[in-house]
């Protein structure tokens, strides 16, 4: 994989220093894309400090086994959580970012997972043992989403009919914007409930 130029976009947005949310991107879905951009906006509205991770995928990424991918994501997320010295209380992740759900379970961190990879046993089992408030969001047209598994975790679930892995509807930009609105509204309620809890 060719080396890419360092990203210069801001990665930290200051709010309450005792409430830090870590935003974990997908493999090809950066924090600048709509779902994570608006997740950041929701968090800031509720007064959280937001720390975004921007993946720099390993050069050998095409050759990694699934267990290696999970370990890599967990390592990146753990380093970021540890750097907050106990202030990180929430993970928000898209797709590949959901490979950190074991870390969230182990550290008892609240989490919002957008299109988690529920077809992987490691992800499903980690979500099943998570005790902190957790929101799972997926689309019925996403092959990596499984509503039955999502419901079995006992967590809050939002399924968007006809939405794909990007939480969009193919060839329906207006419908896709409506899906984005529904996700942002649910995230807003979920983040608000954390302050109430």
DORO-277617 format. One record per residue: residue number from 1; x, y, z of N, C-alpha, C in turn; residue in three letters. Coordinates in steps of 0.05 Angstrom, whole numbers, padded with zeros to 5 digits. Example, Ala and Ser with C-alpha at 12.3 -4.5 7.8 and 13.67 -1.06 7.14 Angstrom:
residues 2
REC    k     n_x     n_y     n_z    ca_x    ca_y    ca_z     c_x     c_y     c_z    r
REC    1   00264  -00114   00156   00246  -00090   00156   00264  -00066   00156  ALA
REC    2   00257  -00045   00142   00273  -00021   00143   00258   00001   00157  SER
//
This chain:
residues 197
REC    k     n_x     n_y     n_z    ca_x    ca_y    ca_z     c_x     c_y     c_z    r
REC    1   00017  -00023   00000   00000   00000   00000   00018   00025   00000  UNK
REC    2   00012   00044  -00018   00029   00068  -00020   00025   00085   00005  UNK
REC    3   00046   00098   00014   00045   00116   00037   00029   00140   00029  UNK
REC    4   00012   00149   00047  -00004   00173   00041   00007   00196   00057  UNK
REC    5   00001   00220   00048   00010   00244   00062  -00004   00246   00088  UNK
REC    6   00009   00257   00109  -00004   00260   00135  -00028   00277   00132  UNK
REC    7  -00049   00270   00147  -00073   00286   00147  -00069   00310   00165  UNK
REC    8  -00079   00333   00157  -00076   00357   00173  -00102   00367   00184  UNK
REC    9  -00123   00352   00180  -00149   00360   00191  -00148   00359   00222  UNK
REC   10  -00162   00376   00236  -00163   00374   00265  -00175   00348   00274  UNK
REC   11  -00164   00337   00295  -00173   00311   00305  -00185   00313   00333  UNK
REC   12  -00182   00336   00346  -00193   00339   00373  -00210   00364   00374  UNK
REC   13  -00233   00361   00387  -00252   00384   00391  -00257   00385   00421  UNK
REC   14  -00250   00407   00433  -00251   00408   00463  -00279   00415   00473  UNK
REC   15  -00286   00400   00493  -00311   00405   00508  -00304   00398   00537  UNK
REC   16  -00321   00384   00551  -00316   00376   00578  -00292   00358   00579  UNK
REC   17  -00270   00365   00593  -00246   00348   00593  -00250   00322   00608  UNK
REC   18  -00271   00319   00623  -00277   00294   00638  -00296   00276   00623  UNK
REC   19  -00305   00284   00599  -00322   00267   00583  -00311   00268   00554  UNK
REC   20  -00295   00248   00548  -00283   00246   00521  -00296   00224   00506  UNK
REC   21  -00304   00229   00481  -00314   00209   00463  -00293   00204   00441  UNK
REC   22  -00287   00179   00436  -00268   00172   00415  -00283   00163   00391  UNK
REC   23  -00277   00175   00368  -00290   00168   00343  -00272   00151   00326  UNK
REC   24  -00281   00127   00320  -00266   00107   00305  -00277   00104   00277  UNK
REC   25  -00262   00109   00256  -00272   00108   00229  -00275   00079   00218  UNK
REC   26  -00286   00077   00195  -00287   00052   00181  -00261   00049   00164  UNK
REC   27  -00259   00027   00150  -00235   00023   00134  -00233   00043   00112  UNK
REC   28  -00255   00051   00100  -00254   00072   00079  -00274   00094   00085  UNK
REC   29  -00280   00097   00111  -00301   00117   00119  -00288   00134   00141  UNK
REC   30  -00278   00157   00133  -00263   00175   00151  -00283   00191   00169  UNK
REC   31  -00272   00204   00190  -00289   00221   00207  -00301   00244   00192  UNK
REC   32  -00292   00250   00168  -00304   00272   00153  -00329   00264   00138  UNK
REC   33  -00334   00238   00136  -00358   00229   00122  -00383   00234   00139  UNK
REC   34  -00407   00235   00126  -00431   00246   00140  -00438   00233   00167  UNK
REC   35  -00438   00207   00169  -00446   00194   00194  -00429   00203   00217  UNK
REC   36  -00402   00203   00213  -00384   00210   00235  -00382   00240   00238  UNK
REC   37  -00385   00255   00217  -00385   00284   00219  -00408   00293   00237  UNK
REC   38  -00432   00282   00233  -00455   00290   00249  -00454   00277   00277  UNK
REC   39  -00442   00254   00279  -00438   00242   00306  -00421   00262   00323  UNK
REC   40  -00400   00273   00311  -00383   00292   00324  -00400   00317   00332  UNK
REC   41  -00417   00326   00314  -00434   00350   00320  -00452   00344   00343  UNK
REC   42  -00464   00320   00344  -00481   00313   00366  -00466   00313   00393  UNK
REC   43  -00442   00301   00392  -00426   00300   00417  -00419   00328   00427  UNK
REC   44  -00411   00345   00408  -00404   00372   00416  -00428   00387   00427  UNK
REC   45  -00451   00383   00415  -00476   00396   00425  -00481   00388   00454  UNK
REC   46  -00474   00364   00461  -00478   00354   00489  -00454   00360   00507  UNK
REC   47  -00434   00375   00497  -00413   00384   00513  -00389   00365   00516  UNK
REC   48  -00388   00343   00500  -00366   00325   00502  -00341   00336   00488  UNK
REC   49  -00318   00327   00497  -00293   00330   00481  -00293   00307   00461  UNK
REC   50  -00286   00312   00436  -00285   00291   00416  -00257   00288   00405  UNK
REC   51  -00247   00263   00406  -00221   00256   00395  -00227   00238   00372  UNK
REC   52  -00219   00246   00348  -00223   00230   00324  -00197   00214   00318  UNK
REC   53  -00200   00189   00310  -00177   00174   00299  -00180   00174   00269  UNK
REC   54  -00158   00178   00255  -00157   00176   00226  -00138   00152   00220  UNK
REC   55  -00150   00130   00211  -00134   00106   00206  -00111   00111   00186  UNK
REC   56  -00089   00101   00193  -00067   00097   00173  -00063   00067   00172  UNK
REC   57  -00077   00055   00153  -00078   00025   00152  -00050   00014   00148  UNK
REC   58  -00044  -00009   00160  -00018  -00021   00157  -00012  -00028   00128  UNK
REC   59   00013  -00026   00120   00021  -00032   00093   00012  -00059   00083  UNK
REC   60   00012  -00078   00102   00005  -00106   00094  -00025  -00112   00099  UNK
REC   61  -00042  -00091   00099  -00070  -00094   00107  -00085  -00115   00089  UNK
REC   62  -00078  -00117   00064  -00092  -00136   00047  -00086  -00165   00054  UNK
REC   63  -00064  -00169   00069  -00057  -00196   00077  -00064  -00204   00105  UNK
REC   64  -00076  -00186   00120  -00082  -00191   00148  -00106  -00210   00151  UNK
REC   65  -00104  -00229   00170  -00126  -00246   00177  -00145  -00230   00194  UNK
REC   66  -00170  -00239   00197  -00190  -00224   00212  -00181  -00220   00241  UNK
REC   67  -00169  -00240   00253  -00160  -00237   00281  -00138  -00215   00283  UNK
REC   68  -00122  -00213   00262  -00101  -00192   00262  -00114  -00164   00259  UNK
REC   69  -00135  -00162   00242  -00149  -00137   00239  -00161  -00128   00266  UNK
REC   70  -00174  -00147   00280  -00187  -00140   00305  -00165  -00131   00325  UNK
REC   71  -00143  -00145   00327  -00121  -00138   00345  -00110  -00110   00338  UNK
REC   72  -00108  -00104   00312  -00097  -00079   00303  -00116  -00056   00311  UNK
REC   73  -00142  -00059   00307  -00161  -00038   00314  -00162  -00035   00344  UNK
REC   74  -00162  -00057   00359  -00163  -00055   00388  -00138  -00041   00399  UNK
REC   75  -00115  -00046   00386  -00090  -00033   00395  -00092  -00003   00390  UNK
REC   76  -00101   00005   00366  -00104   00034   00360  -00123   00047   00380  UNK
REC   77  -00146   00034   00385  -00166   00046   00402  -00156   00047   00431  UNK
REC   78  -00143   00025   00440  -00133   00024   00468  -00112   00046   00473  UNK
REC   79  -00095   00051   00454  -00075   00072   00457  -00088   00099   00460  UNK
REC   80  -00109   00104   00444  -00123   00130   00445  -00139   00132   00472  UNK
REC   81  -00152   00111   00480  -00166   00111   00506  -00147   00116   00529  UNK
REC   82  -00125   00102   00529  -00105   00105   00551  -00094   00133   00552  UNK
REC   83  -00090   00146   00528  -00080   00173   00528  -00098   00193   00542  UNK
REC   84  -00123   00186   00545  -00143   00204   00558  -00142   00202   00588  UNK
REC   85  -00127   00183   00599  -00123   00181   00628  -00149   00179   00643  UNK
REC   86  -00167   00162   00634  -00192   00157   00648  -00215   00174   00640  UNK
REC   87  -00211   00194   00623  -00232   00212   00615  -00249   00201   00592  UNK
REC   88  -00239   00181   00577  -00254   00170   00555  -00276   00153   00566  UNK
REC   89  -00301   00160   00558  -00324   00146   00569  -00342   00135   00547  UNK
REC   90  -00336   00141   00521  -00353   00133   00500  -00337   00128   00474  UNK
REC   91  -00344   00106   00460  -00333   00101   00434  -00355   00103   00414  UNK
REC   92  -00350   00116   00391  -00368   00117   00369  -00353   00107   00345  UNK
REC   93  -00362   00084   00333  -00346   00072   00312  -00363   00064   00288  UNK
REC   94  -00351   00065   00265  -00364   00057   00240  -00350   00032   00229  UNK
REC   95  -00365   00011   00225  -00356  -00013   00211  -00330  -00025   00223  UNK
REC   96  -00307  -00020   00210  -00281  -00030   00220  -00277  -00021   00249  UNK
REC   97  -00286   00003   00256  -00283   00012   00283  -00297  -00005   00304  UNK
REC   98  -00318  -00020   00295  -00332  -00038   00313  -00315  -00061   00323  UNK
REC   99  -00291  -00065   00311  -00273  -00086   00320  -00262  -00079   00348  UNK
REC  100  -00267  -00054   00357  -00259  -00046   00384  -00281  -00052   00405  UNK
REC  101  -00302  -00066   00397  -00324  -00071   00416  -00315  -00088   00440  UNK
REC  102  -00295  -00105   00436  -00285  -00120   00458  -00271  -00102   00479  UNK
REC  103  -00257  -00082   00469  -00245  -00062   00486  -00266  -00047   00502  UNK
REC  104  -00288  -00039   00488  -00310  -00025   00502  -00322  -00043   00524  UNK
REC  105  -00325  -00068   00518  -00336  -00087   00538  -00317  -00089   00562  UNK
REC  106  -00291  -00093   00556  -00271  -00097   00577  -00269  -00073   00595  UNK
REC  107  -00271  -00049   00583  -00266  -00024   00599  -00293  -00012   00608  UNK
REC  108  -00315  -00025   00602  -00342  -00015   00610  -00347   00013   00599  UNK
REC  109  -00340   00016   00573  -00345   00042   00560  -00371   00041   00544  UNK
REC  110  -00387   00062   00546  -00411   00064   00529  -00402   00065   00500  UNK
REC  111  -00419   00057   00482  -00412   00056   00454  -00436   00059   00436  UNK
REC  112  -00431   00072   00413  -00450   00073   00391  -00436   00062   00367  UNK
REC  113  -00445   00039   00357  -00433   00026   00334  -00450   00029   00309  UNK
REC  114  -00440   00043   00289  -00454   00047   00264  -00445   00026   00244  UNK
REC  115  -00463   00009   00236  -00458  -00014   00218  -00436  -00032   00229  UNK
REC  116  -00440  -00042   00254  -00420  -00061   00265  -00421  -00087   00248  UNK
REC  117  -00398  -00100   00248  -00396  -00125   00232  -00407  -00148   00248  UNK
REC  118  -00433  -00151   00249  -00446  -00171   00266  -00443  -00199   00256  UNK
REC  119  -00434  -00203   00231  -00431  -00230   00220  -00405  -00242   00230  UNK
REC  120  -00388  -00227   00244  -00364  -00239   00256  -00370  -00247   00285  UNK
REC  121  -00364  -00272   00291  -00370  -00282   00318  -00356  -00266   00340  UNK
REC  122  -00331  -00257   00335  -00316  -00241   00355  -00331  -00216   00362  UNK
REC  123  -00343  -00202   00342  -00357  -00178   00347  -00383  -00184   00361  UNK
REC  124  -00398  -00204   00352  -00424  -00211   00365  -00420  -00218   00394  UNK
REC  125  -00399  -00235   00400  -00394  -00243   00427  -00386  -00220   00445  UNK
REC  126  -00369  -00202   00435  -00361  -00179   00451  -00385  -00161   00457  UNK
REC  127  -00402  -00157   00437  -00426  -00141   00442  -00444  -00154   00463  UNK
REC  128  -00445  -00180   00462  -00462  -00195   00481  -00453  -00192   00510  UNK
REC  129  -00427  -00188   00514  -00418  -00185   00541  -00415  -00156   00551  UNK
REC  130  -00419  -00137   00533  -00418  -00109   00540  -00440  -00102   00559  UNK
REC  131  -00433  -00088   00581  -00453  -00080   00601  -00460  -00050   00600  UNK
REC  132  -00442  -00034   00590  -00448  -00005   00588  -00468   00001   00567  UNK
REC  133  -00482   00024   00568  -00501   00031   00548  -00489   00029   00520  UNK
REC  134  -00503   00016   00502  -00493   00011   00475  -00516   00014   00455  UNK
REC  135  -00510   00028   00433  -00529   00031   00411  -00517   00018   00386  UNK
REC  136  -00533   00001   00373  -00526  -00012   00348  -00543  -00002   00326  UNK
REC  137  -00531   00008   00304  -00545   00019   00281  -00537   00005   00256  UNK
REC  138  -00556  -00006   00241  -00550  -00019   00216  -00573  -00018   00196  UNK
REC  139  -00567  -00027   00172  -00587  -00026   00151  -00595  -00054   00143  UNK
REC  140  -00620  -00057   00136  -00630  -00084   00129  -00618  -00095   00103  UNK
REC  141  -00606  -00077   00086  -00594  -00087   00061  -00564  -00090   00064  UNK
REC  142  -00554  -00089   00088  -00525  -00093   00093  -00519  -00122   00099  UNK
REC  143  -00502  -00135   00083  -00496  -00163   00087  -00480  -00168   00113  UNK
REC  144  -00469  -00148   00124  -00453  -00151   00149  -00470  -00146   00174  UNK
REC  145  -00495  -00139   00170  -00513  -00134   00192  -00532  -00157   00196  UNK
REC  146  -00539  -00164   00220  -00558  -00185   00226  -00576  -00176   00248  UNK
REC  147  -00601  -00170   00242  -00620  -00160   00262  -00623  -00179   00285  UNK
REC  148  -00624  -00205   00279  -00628  -00225   00300  -00605  -00224   00320  UNK
REC  149  -00580  -00222   00310  -00557  -00219   00328  -00558  -00193   00344  UNK
REC  150  -00565  -00172   00330  -00566  -00145   00343  -00586  -00147   00367  UNK
REC  151  -00610  -00158   00362  -00630  -00160   00383  -00621  -00178   00406  UNK
REC  152  -00606  -00199   00400  -00597  -00218   00420  -00577  -00206   00440  UNK
REC  153  -00564  -00183   00433  -00545  -00171   00451  -00558  -00157   00475  UNK
REC  154  -00584  -00150   00472  -00598  -00136   00493  -00593  -00106   00492  UNK
REC  155  -00580  -00096   00472  -00574  -00068   00470  -00595  -00053   00453  UNK
REC  156  -00594  -00027   00454  -00612  -00011   00438  -00605  -00015   00408  UNK
REC  157  -00625  -00019   00391  -00620  -00025   00363  -00637  -00006   00346  UNK
REC  158  -00624   00005   00325  -00638   00019   00304  -00632   00006   00277  UNK
REC  159  -00652  -00005   00264  -00648  -00016   00238  -00662   00001   00217  UNK
REC  160  -00648   00008   00196  -00660   00026   00175  -00667   00008   00151  UNK
REC  161  -00693   00007   00144  -00702  -00010   00122  -00689  -00001   00096  UNK
REC  162  -00678  -00020   00081  -00667  -00015   00055  -00639  -00002   00055  UNK
REC  163  -00628   00003   00078  -00602   00017   00079  -00579  -00003   00076  UNK
REC  164  -00559   00005   00062  -00535  -00012   00057  -00514  -00007   00078  UNK
REC  165  -00490  -00017   00073  -00468  -00015   00093  -00460   00014   00098  UNK
REC  166  -00465   00032   00080  -00459   00060   00084  -00483   00075   00096  UNK
REC  167  -00504   00060   00104  -00529   00071   00113  -00541   00090   00093  UNK
REC  168  -00541   00081   00068  -00553   00096   00046  -00571   00077   00030  UNK
REC  169  -00588   00088   00014  -00605   00072  -00004  -00594   00076  -00032  UNK
REC  170  -00589   00054  -00046  -00578   00055  -00073  -00596   00071  -00091  UNK
REC  171  -00584   00090  -00105  -00597   00107  -00125  -00621   00123  -00113  UNK
REC  172  -00619   00129  -00087  -00640   00145  -00074  -00627   00165  -00055  UNK
REC  173  -00616   00187  -00066  -00603   00206  -00048  -00622   00219  -00028  UNK
REC  174  -00646   00224  -00036  -00665   00237  -00017  -00671   00218   00006  UNK
REC  175  -00676   00192  -00001  -00681   00172   00020  -00656   00168   00038  UNK
REC  176  -00633   00171   00026  -00608   00168   00041  -00605   00191   00062  UNK
REC  177  -00613   00215   00054  -00612   00237   00072  -00632   00233   00095  UNK
REC  178  -00655   00221   00089  -00674   00216   00110  -00663   00195   00130  UNK
REC  179  -00648   00175   00120  -00636   00156   00137  -00615   00170   00155  UNK
REC  180  -00599   00187   00144  -00580   00202   00160  -00594   00218   00182  UNK
REC  181  -00616   00230   00176  -00631   00245   00196  -00640   00226   00219  UNK
REC  182  -00650   00203   00212  -00659   00184   00232  -00635   00175   00250  UNK
REC  183  -00612   00170   00238  -00589   00162   00254  -00580   00184   00272  UNK
REC  184  -00579   00209   00262  -00570   00231   00279  -00590   00236   00302  UNK
REC  185  -00616   00233   00297  -00636   00237   00318  -00632   00215   00340  UNK
REC  186  -00627   00190   00332  -00624   00169   00351  -00598   00172   00367  UNK
REC  187  -00576   00181   00353  -00551   00186   00367  -00555   00209   00387  UNK
REC  188  -00570   00229   00379  -00575   00252   00397  -00589   00242   00423  UNK
REC  189  -00609   00225   00420  -00623   00215   00443  -00605   00197   00460  UNK
REC  190  -00589   00181   00447  -00571   00162   00461  -00550   00178   00477  UNK
REC  191  -00537   00197   00464  -00517   00213   00478  -00530   00229   00501  UNK
REC  192  -00554   00240   00496  -00568   00254   00517  -00574   00236   00541  UNK
REC  193  -00581   00211   00536  -00587   00192   00558  -00563   00186   00575  UNK
REC  194  -00539   00188   00563  -00515   00183   00579  -00511   00205   00600  UNK
REC  195  -00518   00229   00593  -00516   00251   00612  -00536   00248   00635  UNK
REC  196  -00559   00236   00628  -00580   00233   00648  -00575   00209   00666  UNK
REC  197  -00558   00190   00657  -00555   00165   00672  -00536   00167   00695  UNK
//
